[in-house]
Amino acid sequence: YFHKLGATFHTWSRRWFVLDRQRSALIYYSDKSERKPRGGAYFATIDEVYLDHLNASKSGRPHCTFIVKTKKRSYNLQAASDSAARIWIDAIITGAQGNLDY
């Protein structure tokens, strides 16, 4: 689970994220049991993935917050820990670069 900053209301919501190799995408759901995705980004549309060092998202935990920037929008995500954030950043970058051996 991550907390995702909403694009419209700018509130943090808990969402279940999955790296989907078949779709080559980072997809999220309302919770772990949901079957229909709420949204996400194809790896091909991801431009950057980085820690929110400047705390642009105004997160209460900037060391755990990272940004997935696509051509259309940016996803502000907050992991459970700084190490979890770094692992996910690496996995997303690896997927976005077309290396599916992660």
SEFIZA-3560 file (N, C-alpha, C; in Angstrom, 3 decimals):
REM SEFIZA-3560
<numar><xx>0.835</xx><yy>-1.195</yy><zz>0.000</zz><atom>N</atom></numar>
<numar><xx>0.000</xx><yy>0.000</yy><zz>0.000</zz><atom>CA</atom></numar>
<numar><xx>0.871</xx><yy>1.248</yy><zz>0.000</zz><atom>C</atom></numar>
<numar><xx>0.416</xx><yy>2.270</yy><zz>-0.720</zz><atom>N</atom></numar>
<numar><xx>0.970</xx><yy>3.613</yy><zz>-0.671</zz><atom>CA</atom></numar>
<numar><xx>-0.159</xx><yy>4.562</yy><zz>-0.319</zz><atom>C</atom></numar>
<numar><xx>0.205</xx><yy>5.744</yy><zz>0.122</zz><atom>N</atom></numar>
<numar><xx>-0.746</xx><yy>6.834</yy><zz>0.200</zz><atom>CA</atom></numar>
<numar><xx>-0.486</xx><yy>7.686</yy><zz>-1.036</zz><atom>C</atom></numar>
<numar><xx>-1.567</xx><yy>8.009</yy><zz>-1.768</zz><atom>N</atom></numar>
<numar><xx>-1.465</xx><yy>8.775</yy><zz>-3.008</zz><atom>CA</atom></numar>
<numar><xx>-2.161</xx><yy>10.108</yy><zz>-2.818</zz><atom>C</atom></numar>
<numar><xx>-1.493</xx><yy>11.166</yy><zz>-3.247</zz><atom>N</atom></numar>
<numar><xx>-2.085</xx><yy>12.496</yy><zz>-3.181</zz><atom>CA</atom></numar>
<numar><xx>-3.032</xx><yy>12.666</yy><zz>-4.357</zz><atom>C</atom></numar>
<numar><xx>-4.287</xx><yy>12.953</yy><zz>-4.073</zz><atom>N</atom></numar>
<numar><xx>-5.294</xx><yy>13.111</yy><zz>-5.116</zz><atom>CA</atom></numar>
<numar><xx>-5.027</xx><yy>14.325</yy><zz>-5.993</zz><atom>C</atom></numar>
<numar><xx>-5.292</xx><yy>14.193</yy><zz>-7.274</zz><atom>N</atom></numar>
<numar><xx>-5.025</xx><yy>15.266</yy><zz>-8.227</zz><atom>CA</atom></numar>
<numar><xx>-6.035</xx><yy>16.406</yy><zz>-8.095</zz><atom>C</atom></numar>
<numar><xx>-7.266</xx><yy>16.094</yy><zz>-7.716</zz><atom>N</atom></numar>
<numar><xx>-8.310</xx><yy>17.108</yy><zz>-7.654</zz><atom>CA</atom></numar>
<numar><xx>-8.454</xx><yy>17.720</yy><zz>-6.263</zz><atom>C</atom></numar>
<numar><xx>-8.625</xx><yy>16.858</yy><zz>-5.249</zz><atom>N</atom></numar>
<numar><xx>-8.902</xx><yy>17.359</yy><zz>-3.901</zz><atom>CA</atom></numar>
<numar><xx>-7.652</xx><yy>17.479</yy><zz>-3.023</zz><atom>C</atom></numar>
<numar><xx>-6.519</xx><yy>17.005</yy><zz>-3.497</zz><atom>N</atom></numar>
<numar><xx>-5.236</xx><yy>17.094</yy><zz>-2.795</zz><atom>CA</atom></numar>
<numar><xx>-5.289</xx><yy>16.542</yy><zz>-1.373</zz><atom>C</atom></numar>
<numar><xx>-5.912</xx><yy>15.380</yy><zz>-1.249</zz><atom>N</atom></numar>
<numar><xx>-5.922</xx><yy>14.660</yy><zz>0.024</zz><atom>CA</atom></numar>
<numar><xx>-5.203</xx><yy>13.333</yy><zz>-0.177</zz><atom>C</atom></numar>
<numar><xx>-4.629</xx><yy>12.806</yy><zz>0.891</zz><atom>N</atom></numar>
<numar><xx>-3.895</xx><yy>11.550</yy><zz>0.816</zz><atom>CA</atom></numar>
<numar><xx>-4.858</xx><yy>10.387</yy><zz>1.010</zz><atom>C</atom></numar>
<numar><xx>-4.858</xx><yy>9.437</yy><zz>0.082</zz><atom>N</atom></numar>
<numar><xx>-5.705</xx><yy>8.250</yy><zz>0.159</zz><atom>CA</atom></numar>
<numar><xx>-4.847</xx><yy>7.004</yy><zz>0.073</zz><atom>C</atom></numar>
<numar><xx>-5.214</xx><yy>5.989</yy><zz>0.820</zz><atom>N</atom></numar>
<numar><xx>-4.477</xx><yy>4.721</yy><zz>0.809</zz><atom>CA</atom></numar>
<numar><xx>-4.911</xx><yy>3.910</yy><zz>-0.414</zz><atom>C</atom></numar>
<numar><xx>-3.934</xx><yy>3.476</yy><zz>-1.211</zz><atom>N</atom></numar>
<numar><xx>-4.209</xx><yy>2.719</yy><zz>-2.439</zz><atom>CA</atom></numar>
<numar><xx>-3.248</xx><yy>1.535</yy><zz>-2.542</zz><atom>C</atom></numar>
<numar><xx>-3.717</xx><yy>0.474</yy><zz>-3.207</zz><atom>N</atom></numar>
<numar><xx>-2.929</xx><yy>-0.733</yy><zz>-3.455</zz><atom>CA</atom></numar>
<numar><xx>-2.290</xx><yy>-0.589</yy><zz>-4.837</zz><atom>C</atom></numar>
<numar><xx>-0.959</xx><yy>-0.585</yy><zz>-4.893</zz><atom>N</atom></numar>
<numar><xx>-0.231</xx><yy>-0.427</yy><zz>-6.160</zz><atom>CA</atom></numar>
<numar><xx>0.389</xx><yy>-1.741</yy><zz>-6.599</zz><atom>C</atom></numar>
<numar><xx>0.405</xx><yy>-1.956</yy><zz>-7.932</zz><atom>N</atom></numar>
<numar><xx>0.934</xx><yy>-3.182</yy><zz>-8.524</zz><atom>CA</atom></numar>
<numar><xx>1.761</xx><yy>-2.814</yy><zz>-9.755</zz><atom>C</atom></numar>
<numar><xx>2.932</xx><yy>-3.456</yy><zz>-9.880</zz><atom>N</atom></numar>
<numar><xx>3.700</xx><yy>-3.364</yy><zz>-11.127</zz><atom>CA</atom></numar>
<numar><xx>3.206</xx><yy>-4.506</yy><zz>-12.009</zz><atom>C</atom></numar>
<numar><xx>2.468</xx><yy>-4.170</yy><zz>-13.040</zz><atom>N</atom></numar>
<numar><xx>1.850</xx><yy>-5.165</yy><zz>-13.911</zz><atom>CA</atom></numar>
<numar><xx>2.725</xx><yy>-5.378</yy><zz>-15.144</zz><atom>C</atom></numar>
<numar><xx>3.405</xx><yy>-6.524</yy><zz>-15.202</zz><atom>N</atom></numar>
<numar><xx>4.308</xx><yy>-6.809</yy><zz>-16.334</zz><atom>CA</atom></numar>
<numar><xx>3.559</xx><yy>-7.033</yy><zz>-17.636</zz><atom>C</atom></numar>
<numar><xx>2.375</xx><yy>-7.661</yy><zz>-17.573</zz><atom>N</atom></numar>
<numar><xx>1.614</xx><yy>-7.917</yy><zz>-18.803</zz><atom>CA</atom></numar>
<numar><xx>1.173</xx><yy>-6.608</yy><zz>-19.458</zz><atom>C</atom></numar>
<numar><xx>0.761</xx><yy>-5.660</yy><zz>-18.656</zz><atom>N</atom></numar>
<numar><xx>0.322</xx><yy>-4.366</yy><zz>-19.184</zz><atom>CA</atom></numar>
<numar><xx>1.460</xx><yy>-3.358</yy><zz>-19.293</zz><atom>C</atom></numar>
<numar><xx>2.639</xx><yy>-3.714</yy><zz>-18.763</zz><atom>N</atom></numar>
<numar><xx>3.784</xx><yy>-2.795</yy><zz>-18.700</zz><atom>CA</atom></numar>
<numar><xx>3.357</xx><yy>-1.481</yy><zz>-18.062</zz><atom>C</atom></numar>
<numar><xx>2.796</xx><yy>-1.591</yy><zz>-16.851</zz><atom>N</atom></numar>
<numar><xx>2.240</xx><yy>-0.414</yy><zz>-16.203</zz><atom>CA</atom></numar>
<numar><xx>2.327</xx><yy>-0.494</yy><zz>-14.682</zz><atom>C</atom></numar>
<numar><xx>2.277</xx><yy>0.675</yy><zz>-14.063</zz><atom>N</atom></numar>
<numar><xx>2.098</xx><yy>0.811</yy><zz>-12.627</zz><atom>CA</atom></numar>
<numar><xx>0.622</xx><yy>1.122</yy><zz>-12.434</zz><atom>C</atom></numar>
<numar><xx>-0.101</xx><yy>0.227</yy><zz>-11.776</zz><atom>N</atom></numar>
<numar><xx>-1.551</xx><yy>0.337</yy><zz>-11.647</zz><atom>CA</atom></numar>
<numar><xx>-1.922</xx><yy>0.403</yy><zz>-10.173</zz><atom>C</atom></numar>
<numar><xx>-2.988</xx><yy>1.144</yy><zz>-9.869</zz><atom>N</atom></numar>
<numar><xx>-3.447</xx><yy>1.170</yy><zz>-8.481</zz><atom>CA</atom></numar>
<numar><xx>-4.943</xx><yy>0.885</yy><zz>-8.370</zz><atom>C</atom></numar>
<numar><xx>-5.290</xx><yy>0.356</yy><zz>-7.201</zz><atom>N</atom></numar>
<numar><xx>-6.653</xx><yy>-0.030</yy><zz>-6.862</zz><atom>CA</atom></numar>
<numar><xx>-7.028</xx><yy>0.621</yy><zz>-5.535</zz><atom>C</atom></numar>
<numar><xx>-8.322</xx><yy>0.661</yy><zz>-5.227</zz><atom>N</atom></numar>
<numar><xx>-8.758</xx><yy>1.204</yy><zz>-3.933</zz><atom>CA</atom></numar>
<numar><xx>-8.204</xx><yy>0.377</yy><zz>-2.788</zz><atom>C</atom></numar>
<numar><xx>-8.238</xx><yy>-0.947</yy><zz>-2.963</zz><atom>N</atom></numar>
<numar><xx>-7.664</xx><yy>-1.837</yy><zz>-1.954</zz><atom>CA</atom></numar>
<numar><xx>-7.220</xx><yy>-3.135</yy><zz>-2.616</zz><atom>C</atom></numar>
<numar><xx>-6.633</xx><yy>-3.995</yy><zz>-1.819</zz><atom>N</atom></numar>
<numar><xx>-6.019</xx><yy>-5.232</yy><zz>-2.314</zz><atom>CA</atom></numar>
<numar><xx>-7.026</xx><yy>-6.175</yy><zz>-2.973</zz><atom>C</atom></numar>
<numar><xx>-8.287</xx><yy>-6.148</yy><zz>-2.532</zz><atom>N</atom></numar>
<numar><xx>-9.284</xx><yy>-7.087</yy><zz>-3.047</zz><atom>CA</atom></numar>
<numar><xx>-10.013</xx><yy>-6.592</yy><zz>-4.296</zz><atom>C</atom></numar>
<numar><xx>-9.855</xx><yy>-5.340</yy><zz>-4.646</zz><atom>N</atom></numar>
<numar><xx>-10.544</xx><yy>-4.785</yy><zz>-5.803</zz><atom>CA</atom></numar>
<numar><xx>-9.986</xx><yy>-5.368</yy><zz>-7.105</zz><atom>C</atom></numar>
<numar><xx>-10.851</xx><yy>-5.592</yy><zz>-8.067</zz><atom>N</atom></numar>
<numar><xx>-10.437</xx><yy>-6.170</yy><zz>-9.353</zz><atom>CA</atom></numar>
<numar><xx>-10.280</xx><yy>-5.135</yy><zz>-10.459</zz><atom>C</atom></numar>
<numar><xx>-11.036</xx><yy>-4.052</yy><zz>-10.386</zz><atom>N</atom></numar>
<numar><xx>-10.989</xx><yy>-3.025</yy><zz>-11.431</zz><atom>CA</atom></numar>
<numar><xx>-10.022</xx><yy>-1.913</yy><zz>-11.013</zz><atom>C</atom></numar>
<numar><xx>-9.000</xx><yy>-1.638</yy><zz>-11.839</zz><atom>N</atom></numar>
<numar><xx>-8.026</xx><yy>-0.586</yy><zz>-11.505</zz><atom>CA</atom></numar>
<numar><xx>-8.686</xx><yy>0.783</yy><zz>-11.409</zz><atom>C</atom></numar>
<numar><xx>-8.176</xx><yy>1.617</yy><zz>-10.498</zz><atom>N</atom></numar>
<numar><xx>-8.654</xx><yy>2.996</yy><zz>-10.357</zz><atom>CA</atom></numar>
<numar><xx>-7.866</xx><yy>3.930</yy><zz>-11.273</zz><atom>C</atom></numar>
<numar><xx>-6.652</xx><yy>3.505</yy><zz>-11.617</zz><atom>N</atom></numar>
<numar><xx>-5.814</xx><yy>4.350</yy><zz>-12.466</zz><atom>CA</atom></numar>
<numar><xx>-4.410</xx><yy>3.802</yy><zz>-12.542</zz><atom>C</atom></numar>
<numar><xx>-3.525</xx><yy>4.598</yy><zz>-13.117</zz><atom>N</atom></numar>
<numar><xx>-2.133</xx><yy>4.175</yy><zz>-13.221</zz><atom>CA</atom></numar>
<numar><xx>-1.455</xx><yy>4.809</yy><zz>-14.414</zz><atom>C</atom></numar>
<numar><xx>-0.254</xx><yy>4.312</yy><zz>-14.680</zz><atom>N</atom></numar>
<numar><xx>0.553</xx><yy>4.853</yy><zz>-15.776</zz><atom>CA</atom></numar>
<numar><xx>1.300</xx><yy>3.731</yy><zz>-16.475</zz><atom>C</atom></numar>
<numar><xx>1.275</xx><yy>3.756</yy><zz>-17.797</zz><atom>N</atom></numar>
<numar><xx>2.084</xx><yy>2.816</yy><zz>-18.567</zz><atom>CA</atom></numar>
<numar><xx>3.548</xx><yy>3.208</yy><zz>-18.427</zz><atom>C</atom></numar>
<numar><xx>4.415</xx><yy>2.205</yy><zz>-18.389</zz><atom>N</atom></numar>
<numar><xx>5.849</xx><yy>2.471</yy><zz>-18.260</zz><atom>CA</atom></numar>
<numar><xx>6.345</xx><yy>3.417</yy><zz>-19.349</zz><atom>C</atom></numar>
<numar><xx>5.821</xx><yy>3.276</yy><zz>-20.556</zz><atom>N</atom></numar>
<numar><xx>6.275</xx><yy>4.102</yy><zz>-21.679</zz><atom>CA</atom></numar>
<numar><xx>5.981</xx><yy>5.585</yy><zz>-21.479</zz><atom>C</atom></numar>
<numar><xx>5.008</xx><yy>5.924</yy><zz>-20.615</zz><atom>N</atom></numar>
<numar><xx>4.659</xx><yy>7.326</yy><zz>-20.398</zz><atom>CA</atom></numar>
<numar><xx>5.396</xx><yy>7.946</yy><zz>-19.211</zz><atom>C</atom></numar>
<numar><xx>6.148</xx><yy>7.135</yy><zz>-18.462</zz><atom>N</atom></numar>
<numar><xx>6.853</xx><yy>7.644</yy><zz>-17.281</zz><atom>CA</atom></numar>
<numar><xx>8.143</xx><yy>8.340</yy><zz>-17.696</zz><atom>C</atom></numar>
<numar><xx>8.248</xx><yy>9.622</yy><zz>-17.316</zz><atom>N</atom></numar>
<numar><xx>9.429</xx><yy>10.419</yy><zz>-17.636</zz><atom>CA</atom></numar>
<numar><xx>10.468</xx><yy>10.373</yy><zz>-16.519</zz><atom>C</atom></numar>
<numar><xx>10.016</xx><yy>10.494</yy><zz>-15.268</zz><atom>N</atom></numar>
<numar><xx>10.926</xx><yy>10.542</yy><zz>-14.127</zz><atom>CA</atom></numar>
<numar><xx>10.293</xx><yy>9.871</yy><zz>-12.913</zz><atom>C</atom></numar>
<numar><xx>11.146</xx><yy>9.351</yy><zz>-12.034</zz><atom>N</atom></numar>
<numar><xx>10.737</xx><yy>8.831</yy><zz>-10.735</zz><atom>CA</atom></numar>
<numar><xx>11.805</xx><yy>9.275</yy><zz>-9.747</zz><atom>C</atom></numar>
<numar><xx>11.404</xx><yy>10.005</yy><zz>-8.701</zz><atom>N</atom></numar>
<numar><xx>12.407</xx><yy>10.536</yy><zz>-7.781</zz><atom>CA</atom></numar>
<numar><xx>11.809</xx><yy>10.798</yy><zz>-6.399</zz><atom>C</atom></numar>
<numar><xx>12.692</xx><yy>10.809</yy><zz>-5.391</zz><atom>N</atom></numar>
<numar><xx>12.282</xx><yy>11.161</yy><zz>-4.035</zz><atom>CA</atom></numar>
<numar><xx>11.898</xx><yy>12.635</yy><zz>-3.997</zz><atom>C</atom></numar>
<numar><xx>10.929</xx><yy>12.955</yy><zz>-3.166</zz><atom>N</atom></numar>
<numar><xx>10.442</xx><yy>14.329</yy><zz>-3.048</zz><atom>CA</atom></numar>
<numar><xx>11.313</xx><yy>15.116</yy><zz>-2.061</zz><atom>C</atom></numar>
<numar><xx>12.584</xx><yy>15.328</yy><zz>-2.425</zz><atom>N</atom></numar>
<numar><xx>13.537</xx><yy>16.009</yy><zz>-1.538</zz><atom>CA</atom></numar>
<numar><xx>13.102</xx><yy>17.422</yy><zz>-1.166</zz><atom>C</atom></numar>
<numar><xx>12.443</xx><yy>18.116</yy><zz>-2.092</zz><atom>N</atom></numar>
<numar><xx>12.020</xx><yy>19.493</yy><zz>-1.839</zz><atom>CA</atom></numar>
<numar><xx>10.671</xx><yy>19.559</yy><zz>-1.125</zz><atom>C</atom></numar>
<numar><xx>10.070</xx><yy>18.393</yy><zz>-0.865</zz><atom>N</atom></numar>
<numar><xx>8.754</xx><yy>18.282</yy><zz>-0.231</zz><atom>CA</atom></numar>
<numar><xx>7.704</xx><yy>19.110</yy><zz>-0.976</zz><atom>C</atom></numar>
<numar><xx>7.715</xx><yy>19.010</yy><zz>-2.299</zz><atom>N</atom></numar>
<numar><xx>6.751</xx><yy>19.713</yy><zz>-3.146</zz><atom>CA</atom></numar>
<numar><xx>5.319</xx><yy>19.260</yy><zz>-2.862</zz><atom>C</atom></numar>
<numar><xx>5.153</xx><yy>18.018</yy><zz>-2.421</zz><atom>N</atom></numar>
<numar><xx>3.823</xx><yy>17.491</yy><zz>-2.128</zz><atom>CA</atom></numar>
<numar><xx>3.331</xx><yy>17.906</yy><zz>-0.745</zz><atom>C</atom></numar>
<numar><xx>4.195</xx><yy>18.590</yy><zz>0.009</zz><atom>N</atom></numar>
<numar><xx>3.878</xx><yy>19.022</yy><zz>1.381</zz><atom>CA</atom></numar>
<numar><xx>3.471</xx><yy>17.832</yy><zz>2.251</zz><atom>C</atom></numar>
<numar><xx>4.188</xx><yy>16.757</yy><zz>2.062</zz><atom>N</atom></numar>
<numar><xx>3.954</xx><yy>15.531</yy><zz>2.814</zz><atom>CA</atom></numar>
<numar><xx>4.471</xx><yy>15.693</yy><zz>4.238</zz><atom>C</atom></numar>
<numar><xx>3.820</xx><yy>15.018</yy><zz>5.168</zz><atom>N</atom></numar>
<numar><xx>4.299</xx><yy>15.002</yy><zz>6.537</zz><atom>CA</atom></numar>
<numar><xx>5.518</xx><yy>14.108</yy><zz>6.699</zz><atom>C</atom></numar>
<numar><xx>5.788</xx><yy>13.284</yy><zz>5.684</zz><atom>N</atom></numar>
<numar><xx>6.914</xx><yy>12.350</yy><zz>5.710</zz><atom>CA</atom></numar>
<numar><xx>7.668</xx><yy>12.427</yy><zz>4.379</zz><atom>C</atom></numar>
<numar><xx>8.393</xx><yy>13.512</yy><zz>4.105</zz><atom>N</atom></numar>
<numar><xx>9.050</xx><yy>13.692</yy><zz>2.804</zz><atom>CA</atom></numar>
<numar><xx>10.114</xx><yy>12.636</yy><zz>2.499</zz><atom>C</atom></numar>
<numar><xx>10.723</xx><yy>12.036</yy><zz>3.523</zz><atom>N</atom></numar>
<numar><xx>11.749</xx><yy>11.017</yy><zz>3.282</zz><atom>CA</atom></numar>
<numar><xx>11.146</xx><yy>9.719</yy><zz>2.730</zz><atom>C</atom></numar>
<numar><xx>9.821</xx><yy>9.557</yy><zz>2.838</zz><atom>N</atom></numar>
<numar><xx>9.119</xx><yy>8.366</yy><zz>2.326</zz><atom>CA</atom></numar>
<numar><xx>8.311</xx><yy>8.680</yy><zz>1.066</zz><atom>C</atom></numar>
<numar><xx>8.306</xx><yy>9.933</yy><zz>0.655</zz><atom>N</atom></numar>
<numar><xx>7.465</xx><yy>10.376</yy><zz>-0.452</zz><atom>CA</atom></numar>
<numar><xx>8.271</xx><yy>10.436</yy><zz>-1.742</zz><atom>C</atom></numar>
<numar><xx>7.678</xx><yy>9.896</yy><zz>-2.807</zz><atom>N</atom></numar>
<numar><xx>8.332</xx><yy>9.969</yy><zz>-4.114</zz><atom>CA</atom></numar>
<numar><xx>7.325</xx><yy>10.333</yy><zz>-5.182</zz><atom>C</atom></numar>
<numar><xx>7.838</xx><yy>10.783</yy><zz>-6.313</zz><atom>N</atom></numar>
<numar><xx>7.002</xx><yy>11.284</yy><zz>-7.397</zz><atom>CA</atom></numar>
<numar><xx>7.259</xx><yy>10.469</yy><zz>-8.656</zz><atom>C</atom></numar>
<numar><xx>6.172</xx><yy>10.040</yy><zz>-9.281</zz><atom>N</atom></numar>
<numar><xx>6.219</xx><yy>9.362</yy><zz>-10.575</zz><atom>CA</atom></numar>
<numar><xx>5.646</xx><yy>10.363</yy><zz>-11.574</zz><atom>C</atom></numar>
<numar><xx>6.512</xx><yy>10.911</yy><zz>-12.403</zz><atom>N</atom></numar>
<numar><xx>6.111</xx><yy>11.953</yy><zz>-13.346</zz><atom>CA</atom></numar>
<numar><xx>5.886</xx><yy>11.343</yy><zz>-14.726</zz><atom>C</atom></numar>
<numar><xx>4.684</xx><yy>11.565</yy><zz>-15.264</zz><atom>N</atom></numar>
<numar><xx>4.360</xx><yy>11.081</yy><zz>-16.608</zz><atom>CA</atom></numar>
<numar><xx>4.161</xx><yy>12.287</yy><zz>-17.524</zz><atom>C</atom></numar>
<numar><xx>3.860</xx><yy>12.003</yy><zz>-18.767</zz><atom>N</atom></numar>
<numar><xx>3.630</xx><yy>13.075</yy><zz>-19.726</zz><atom>CA</atom></numar>
<numar><xx>2.396</xx><yy>13.908</yy><zz>-19.375</zz><atom>C</atom></numar>
<numar><xx>1.385</xx><yy>13.277</yy><zz>-18.738</zz><atom>N</atom></numar>
<numar><xx>0.128</xx><yy>13.967</yy><zz>-18.446</zz><atom>CA</atom></numar>
<numar><xx>-0.012</xx><yy>14.467</yy><zz>-17.014</zz><atom>C</atom></numar>
<numar><xx>0.630</xx><yy>13.778</yy><zz>-16.037</zz><atom>N</atom></numar>
<numar><xx>0.481</xx><yy>14.189</yy><zz>-14.640</zz><atom>CA</atom></numar>
<numar><xx>1.588</xx><yy>13.614</yy><zz>-13.782</zz><atom>C</atom></numar>
<numar><xx>1.623</xx><yy>14.056</yy><zz>-12.555</zz><atom>N</atom></numar>
<numar><xx>2.575</xx><yy>13.521</yy><zz>-11.586</zz><atom>CA</atom></numar>
<numar><xx>1.803</xx><yy>12.824</yy><zz>-10.473</zz><atom>C</atom></numar>
<numar><xx>2.294</xx><yy>11.663</yy><zz>-10.065</zz><atom>N</atom></numar>
<numar><xx>1.710</xx><yy>10.906</yy><zz>-8.958</zz><atom>CA</atom></numar>
<numar><xx>2.608</xx><yy>11.105</yy><zz>-7.740</zz><atom>C</atom></numar>
<numar><xx>2.074</xx><yy>11.683</yy><zz>-6.685</zz><atom>N</atom></numar>
<numar><xx>2.789</xx><yy>11.846</yy><zz>-5.426</zz><atom>CA</atom></numar>
<numar><xx>2.420</xx><yy>10.670</yy><zz>-4.544</zz><atom>C</atom></numar>
<numar><xx>3.402</xx><yy>9.836</yy><zz>-4.225</zz><atom>N</atom></numar>
<numar><xx>3.156</xx><yy>8.607</yy><zz>-3.486</zz><atom>CA</atom></numar>
<numar><xx>3.993</xx><yy>8.579</yy><zz>-2.213</zz><atom>C</atom></numar>
<numar><xx>3.411</xx><yy>8.031</yy><zz>-1.164</zz><atom>N</atom></numar>
<numar><xx>4.098</xx><yy>7.935</yy><zz>0.109</zz><atom>CA</atom></numar>
<numar><xx>4.172</xx><yy>6.467</yy><zz>0.524</zz><atom>C</atom></numar>
<numar><xx>5.391</xx><yy>5.951</yy><zz>0.654</zz><atom>N</atom></numar>
<numar><xx>5.618</xx><yy>4.560</yy><zz>1.050</zz><atom>CA</atom></numar>
<numar><xx>5.643</xx><yy>4.453</yy><zz>2.574</zz><atom>C</atom></numar>
<numar><xx>5.672</xx><yy>3.226</yy><zz>3.060</zz><atom>N</atom></numar>
<numar><xx>5.685</xx><yy>2.981</yy><zz>4.506</zz><atom>CA</atom></numar>
<numar><xx>7.009</xx><yy>3.395</yy><zz>5.143</zz><atom>C</atom></numar>
<numar><xx>8.094</xx><yy>3.354</yy><zz>4.369</zz><atom>N</atom></numar>
<numar><xx>9.408</xx><yy>3.715</yy><zz>4.906</zz><atom>CA</atom></numar>
<numar><xx>10.263</xx><yy>4.289</yy><zz>3.775</zz><atom>C</atom></numar>
<numar><xx>11.378</xx><yy>4.905</yy><zz>4.158</zz><atom>N</atom></numar>
<numar><xx>12.263</xx><yy>5.444</yy><zz>3.123</zz><atom>CA</atom></numar>
<numar><xx>12.904</xx><yy>4.331</yy><zz>2.304</zz><atom>C</atom></numar>
<numar><xx>13.200</xx><yy>3.184</yy><zz>2.923</zz><atom>N</atom></numar>
<numar><xx>13.785</xx><yy>2.070</yy><zz>2.168</zz><atom>CA</atom></numar>
<numar><xx>12.770</xx><yy>1.475</yy><zz>1.190</zz><atom>C</atom></numar>
<numar><xx>11.507</xx><yy>1.389</yy><zz>1.592</zz><atom>N</atom></numar>
<numar><xx>10.462</xx><yy>0.898</yy><zz>0.684</zz><atom>CA</atom></numar>
<numar><xx>10.301</xx><yy>1.847</yy><zz>-0.500</zz><atom>C</atom></numar>
<numar><xx>10.369</xx><yy>3.136</yy><zz>-0.243</zz><atom>N</atom></numar>
<numar><xx>10.269</xx><yy>4.126</yy><zz>-1.326</zz><atom>CA</atom></numar>
<numar><xx>11.396</xx><yy>3.941</yy><zz>-2.328</zz><atom>C</atom></numar>
<numar><xx>12.612</xx><yy>3.746</yy><zz>-1.836</zz><atom>N</atom></numar>
<numar><xx>13.769</xx><yy>3.571</yy><zz>-2.728</zz><atom>CA</atom></numar>
<numar><xx>13.664</xx><yy>2.281</yy><zz>-3.548</zz><atom>C</atom></numar>
<numar><xx>13.177</xx><yy>1.216</yy><zz>-2.943</zz><atom>N</atom></numar>
<numar><xx>13.000</xx><yy>-0.050</yy><zz>-3.669</zz><atom>CA</atom></numar>
<numar><xx>11.974</xx><yy>0.128</yy><zz>-4.785</zz><atom>C</atom></numar>
<numar><xx>10.858</xx><yy>0.781</yy><zz>-4.488</zz><atom>N</atom></numar>
<numar><xx>9.831</xx><yy>1.002</yy><zz>-5.506</zz><atom>CA</atom></numar>
<numar><xx>10.321</xx><yy>1.936</yy><zz>-6.609</zz><atom>C</atom></numar>
<numar><xx>11.076</xx><yy>2.950</yy><zz>-6.248</zz><atom>N</atom></numar>
<numar><xx>11.631</xx><yy>3.844</yy><zz>-7.267</zz><atom>CA</atom></numar>
<numar><xx>12.491</xx><yy>3.048</yy><zz>-8.240</zz><atom>C</atom></numar>
<numar><xx>13.372</xx><yy>2.216</yy><zz>-7.712</zz><atom>N</atom></numar>
<numar><xx>14.235</xx><yy>1.383</yy><zz>-8.563</zz><atom>CA</atom></numar>
<numar><xx>13.416</xx><yy>0.447</yy><zz>-9.450</zz><atom>C</atom></numar>
<numar><xx>12.396</xx><yy>-0.180</yy><zz>-8.877</zz><atom>N</atom></numar>
<numar><xx>11.564</xx><yy>-1.124</yy><zz>-9.646</zz><atom>CA</atom></numar>
<numar><xx>10.791</xx><yy>-0.409</yy><zz>-10.756</zz><atom>C</atom></numar>
<numar><xx>10.260</xx><yy>0.762</yy><zz>-10.465</zz><atom>N</atom></numar>
<numar><xx>9.504</xx><yy>1.518</yy><zz>-11.481</zz><atom>CA</atom></numar>
<numar><xx>10.429</xx><yy>1.990</yy><zz>-12.590</zz><atom>C</atom></numar>
<numar><xx>11.595</xx><yy>2.509</yy><zz>-12.229</zz><atom>N</atom></numar>
<numar><xx>12.558</xx><yy>2.951</yy><zz>-13.243</zz><atom>CA</atom></numar>
<numar><xx>12.978</xx><yy>1.773</yy><zz>-14.117</zz><atom>C</atom></numar>
<numar><xx>13.244</xx><yy>0.638</yy><zz>-13.487</zz><atom>N</atom></numar>
<numar><xx>13.644</xx><yy>-0.563</yy><zz>-14.228</zz><atom>CA</atom></numar>
<numar><xx>12.549</xx><yy>-0.962</yy><zz>-15.217</zz><atom>C</atom></numar>
<numar><xx>11.299</xx><yy>-0.961</yy><zz>-14.779</zz><atom>N</atom></numar>
<numar><xx>10.180</xx><yy>-1.288</yy><zz>-15.663</zz><atom>CA</atom></numar>
<numar><xx>10.022</xx><yy>-0.282</yy><zz>-16.778</zz><atom>C</atom></numar>
<numar><xx>10.154</xx><yy>0.996</yy><zz>-16.446</zz><atom>N</atom></numar>
<numar><xx>9.985</xx><yy>2.056</yy><zz>-17.437</zz><atom>CA</atom></numar>
<numar><xx>11.072</xx><yy>2.018</yy><zz>-18.503</zz><atom>C</atom></numar>
<numar><xx>12.245</xx><yy>1.517</yy><zz>-18.140</zz><atom>N</atom></numar>
<numar><xx>13.336</xx><yy>1.416</yy><zz>-19.112</zz><atom>CA</atom></numar>
<numar><xx>13.231</xx><yy>0.150</yy><zz>-19.958</zz><atom>C</atom></numar>
<numar><xx>12.204</xx><yy>-0.644</yy><zz>-19.709</zz><atom>N</atom></numar>
<numar><xx>11.987</xx><yy>-1.846</yy><zz>-20.509</zz><atom>CA</atom></numar>
<numar><xx>12.694</xx><yy>-3.080</yy><zz>-19.999</zz><atom>C</atom></numar>
<numar><xx>13.333</xx><yy>-2.989</yy><zz>-18.838</zz><atom>N</atom></numar>
<numar><xx>14.000</xx><yy>-4.141</yy><zz>-18.256</zz><atom>CA</atom></numar>
<numar><xx>13.031</xx><yy>-4.851</yy><zz>-17.318</zz><atom>C</atom></numar>
<numar><xx>12.465</xx><yy>-5.929</yy><zz>-17.765</zz><atom>N</atom></numar>
<numar><xx>11.432</xx><yy>-6.616</yy><zz>-16.984</zz><atom>CA</atom></numar>
<numar><xx>11.984</xx><yy>-7.696</yy><zz>-16.070</zz><atom>C</atom></numar>
<numar><xx>13.280</xx><yy>-7.788</yy><zz>-15.930</zz><atom>N</atom></numar>
<numar><xx>13.894</xx><yy>-8.798</yy><zz>-15.046</zz><atom>CA</atom></numar>
<numar><xx>14.115</xx><yy>-8.224</yy><zz>-13.652</zz><atom>C</atom></numar>
<numar><xx>13.028</xx><yy>-7.822</yy><zz>-13.009</zz><atom>N</atom></numar>
<numar><xx>13.153</xx><yy>-7.287</yy><zz>-11.655</zz><atom>CA</atom></numar>
<numar><xx>12.310</xx><yy>-8.094</yy><zz>-10.704</zz><atom>C</atom></numar>
//
